[in-house]
Every structure is written in structure tokens, then in C-alpha cells.
Amino acid sequence: MNETNTLVKKITEGIQEKKGKKIIIADLTGIEDTICKYFVICQGNSPAQVLAITDSVKEYVRKETGDKVSAVEGTRNAQWVAMDYSDVMVHVFLPEMREFYNLEHLWADAKLTSIPDID
């Protein structure tokens, strides 16, 4: 498993740790001129959960891989937080923001993988 795939896996586990839902992994490697190789998209039910998921991903990934997030945007209102891991962008949404921006649809050419929710 290469470094990027390991990173995606650890990000996913960090999301699941805080009960993030509807996780989608968008593989952008087959698309030219993208800003990264993967998007990991998920949602939390409240701004507090969105922040908890963000912190969990940050801590979990650092602990498991040593990778540090290079930028985090959106924590002030916590409706949509974007985390930049260079090759992987993590998007943590509130459900209504996720629906509104519909990244999965924007990147419809990407190979999308749904991760089942853990209850």
C-alpha cells in the first residue's frame, strides 16, 4: 500500500472515530490538472461534531503516519471544514452544506468509493 493510500485509510479511520457519516473517497488520479489525488468527504450532524471530526483526523493521522495537516480552513463557523494533506483534501460538512456544494457531483469523473457508516 503506498503512502497516499495509507493516508486515505488513516483519515477515514479518524473520521469514523468521531462517528462521521456518509464517507466518500473520490479518487482524482485519473483526472488531469487536479489540486490533489484524493478527496475524502464526510459529514457531521452539528458544528461541534464537525470540529470533533476535524480534530480527530488531525490527531489520528499525526499519531499513525506522522503526517501533519498543512492547512485547515472553515473552523470558525464549522459548516464546511477543508483540511489539506497535499495529496489528499478532507472535507467535513454539515449535511445541508454538503448537499448545497455537492462535491461528489462536481467531481463526477472521479472514481467514488462509499465507506459504510459505523453505528
Buried (B, 14 or more C-beta within 10 A) or exposed (E): EEEBBBBBBBBBBBBBBBBBBBBBBBBBEEEEEBEBBBBBBBBBEEBEBBBBBBBBBBEBBBEBBEBEBEEBEBBEEBBBBBBBBBBBBBBBBBEEBBEEBEBBEEBEEBEBBEBEEEE
